[in-house]
Amino acid sequence: MIKKLLKELIGGITRLIAAMPGGEYFYEQLLRTAMSARASVFHGDTVLSFSVPNRLARYRADSFASKEPDTLDWLDTFPEGTVLWDVGANVGLYSIYAAAKRDARVYAFEPSVFNLELLARNIYLNALQDRIVIVPVALSHDIGPSTFKMSSTAWGGALSTFGQDFDQHGQTLRSVFEYQTVGVTMVDAHRLLQIPLPRFLKIDVDGIEHFILRGGAEVLKHVESVLIEINDDFAEQAEESARLLKEAGLVLHRKCNLNAGNQFNQWWIRPGARKMQEA
């Protein structure tokens, strides 16, 4: 209640200042100052820089090494110069690490108009424009326009869905902002957009992982390893994702709990591709 009142008070003061002579300039300077804030991240011998204009972006930078250490372990297994598709790239933390640490060629799929700005800024801050390609479309099981629904409009926000109404738990998503955008399948992304087939595939889209896999059978057959976020309590997602990955010839190597109920990062590998199971 107090937080809500504070938010309304600050919002009222900001609108009042913006309406005053010179207020727009003051407001613009506040935004400019926020967007110029930076955070340095150190992990092993890798040093990265991220734009942190709000608390959420700051949290993502501060928790880089601790929030999902298994994701970093997975990225560290990459051979030099490999191709990664980062589906649900958000503001690009893992895309940037893969490109900086393993010289990966990364295709960062992110449809959020709010996250795209920070994603682009973060790529530029780390001078990785020649290694990371932003793909500002949603992946799904079909090609065509549909509604992208978001539970947050904050820079660095997550918990959104494309073409569906549910969240990562399979429950109705509380949408606060939405718009129509175009979705493609993984196969379309390769054939129509001429994006190289991935050797490694990371999928974290908060609920529609199985829809994306459904539209990517031909692509999955070429993938060496997949890291995918799955909620074991969301039976439809968990069961269909496992079936599609197994049909593509992949086997479950490791499950890493995300400290969020029964949500796990699942690490799938192709037997015989490389001895990643020894990593």
N, C-alpha and C positions, 0 to 999 in steps of 0.2 A: 504494500500500500504506500509506504513512504517512498519507495523507488519510483512508483508510478507518479506520485505527486511531484517529486523532484524533476522527473522527465518532462512533465507538463509545464512546470515552472521555467525550466531552462528553455524549452521550446518556445514559450511565450516571450521570454526575454530576447531570444534570438530573432524571432519574427519582428519584434518591436525595433530592435537595432537595425535590421535589414530595411525597415520602412523609413528610417530617418535619413536625412541628407548625409551622404557619405557612408551610409550603412552597408550598402552593397559591397563597397570596396573593403570595408572591415570584415564582412562575412567571407568574401573571397580570400582574404589573407588568412583567416582562420582555416579555411579548407586547404589552402596552399601549405600552411604550416603543418597541418595534420598529415597531408600526403607526403611531405618531405621527411617525415620521421622514418628512421631506419633501425634495424636490429641486425647485429652480426651473430651468426650461428657457427659454432665450431664443433666438428665431429671428426675425430681422428685427425688426419692431416688435411681435411677439407674445411675451407672457410667460405661461408656464403653470406649474402646480404639480402634482407627482405624488407619490403615496404610495410610499415605497421601504423596505419592511420587510425586504427581503433583498437579496442581491447581484445577483440576476437583475433585480429591479425597478429597482435602482440603475443597472445596465448599460443597461437600456432607456431610462431617462431621460437618462443621460450621452451615449448614442449617438443621441439623437433626430434630430439634424440631419445626422449622418454615415452612419448605417447604411443608410438608404434615401432619399437625396436626391431620387431620381426620384419617389418617392411624394409628397413635399412639392411638387415641381414640378407634379405632376398635380393635387393639391388646390388649388394656387394658381391654376389655370385656371378654377375654379368661378365661375359667376355668383353674386351675392349671393342668399342665401335658398333655394338649391336643395335637392333631396332626395338624400341619399346613403344607400345601404345598405352598411354596413361588415361584411362577412361574415368572421368570425374576428377579432373586434375585440380579443381579448386583454384588456389592461388599459386600452385606450381611447386610446392616444396619438394616433392619426390621427383617430379620431372627434372627440376634443376639439379638435384643431387645426382641423379643418374647421368645427366649430361656432363656435369662437372667432374664427378668421381670416376665414371667408367667410359667417358667420351661417347655415351650412347646417342643415337639419333632418335629423338623423342617426338612423338605426335601426341599433343596434349588436347584431349577432347574435353571441352567445357562450354556448356550453353548459357550459363548465368551471366547476364549483362553486368552484374555487380562484381563478380569475380574476375571477369575478363580483363578489367582495367588493372587489377593488382597482378594478375598472371603476366600480362605484358610488361608491366613495370619491373617485376621481379626477374624476368628473363633478361631485360635490358640492364638491370643493376649488376647482374652477374656475367654480362657480356657473352651470352649464350644464344644470340639471335641466329647463329649459323648451325646450331645443334637442335633447337626446339622449334617445332612448327605448331602454332595454335590452330586447332580445328574447332571453330565456334558453333558446332551443331551437336544435337543430341543423338546418341545411338539408341536403337530400339530393334524391334523384331520386323519392322516394315519401313518402307520409305514414304515420306509425305509429311504434310503439316499436322501438328497437334498442339495441345496446350502444355506449356511448361509451368508447373505450379511450385511456388516457393513458400516455405514457412518462415523465411527471414530475408530481409533486403540488406543486411549488413555486409560490408566487405568481408570476405572470408566465410560467409554463411554456407551452411550445408542443408541437409534434410529437405530435398526437393524431389519432384517426380515429373516424368515426361509421358504424356499419353495415358496416364493412369490416375487413380485417386488415392492410392495407399502409400504409407510410409515404410520404413525399414522393418517395422513389426507386422506389416500386413494390415494395419489399421488405417482408418480414414485420415488423410493428411489435412492438417489445419492450414489452409492456404491463406497467405496475407497479400500475395502479389502473384499475378500470372499473365502470360502473354502467349500468343501463337508463334511457333517457330518450326523449323524443318528438322525432321529426324531422318536418319538413314540407318541401314543395317551395317554390320561390319563388312559384309561382302560388298555392299554399295560403296563404302568408304575406300575399299581397295580398287574396285573396278571403275567406278565413276570418278572418284576424286584422285585416283592414281597414287594413293598412299601405299608405300611398300608394306608387304606382309610383315606382321610383327613376329619377332622371335620370342619376345616376352610380352605379356599382357597383364595389366593391372586394372581391375574393375572395382570401383567404390562409388556407387550411385544411390545408396540408401533406399533400396527396395526393388528396383526393376532389373537386377543383375540377370535373372533368368530370362527376361525378355531380350536382353542384349545377346546372351548366349544363343537364344533361339534363332536369332538372325545372323549367326556367324559360323555355321557348321563348317563351311569350306575353309574359312580362315583358321579355325581352331585346329584343323588337321596339320597346320604348318607351325603351330606354336610349340615351343620347347617347355615353357613354364607359365603358369597363371597364378597370380595372387588375387583373390577375390574375397570380398567381405560378405559373409552369409550369417543370417540369423536362424539358428536351429529351431527356434520357436515358430518361425514363419515357414510352415511345412511346405507350401507350394513352392516357395523360392528355393528352399534347401534341397528338396527332392528333385525338382526339375533341373536345377543347376548341376547336381551330382550326376544325374543321368546323362546330360548333354556333354559334360566334361569326360565322362567315362567312354561315351560313344566316340569321342574324338581321339581316344587312345591315351588319355591322361590318367594318372593315378594320384590319389591324395597322399601327400608326403608329410604334411604337418598342419596342425590346427593351433592357432594362437589366440587366446582369449583377449578381447579388447576391454575387459573390465566394464562391460555394459550388458549384463545379463548373459544371454546365450549367443551373443554376437562374436564371431570369430573371423580372423583372417585365415583363409584356407590357402595353403600353398600346394599347388598341383604341379606334377612334373611328367615328362614323357620318358618312360624307361628307355635307357640306352642312348638318349640324346647326349647327355654328359653325366658325369657322376656327381650331380648336384646334391644327391641324398647324403653325400659325405661332407657337405658344407656345414 
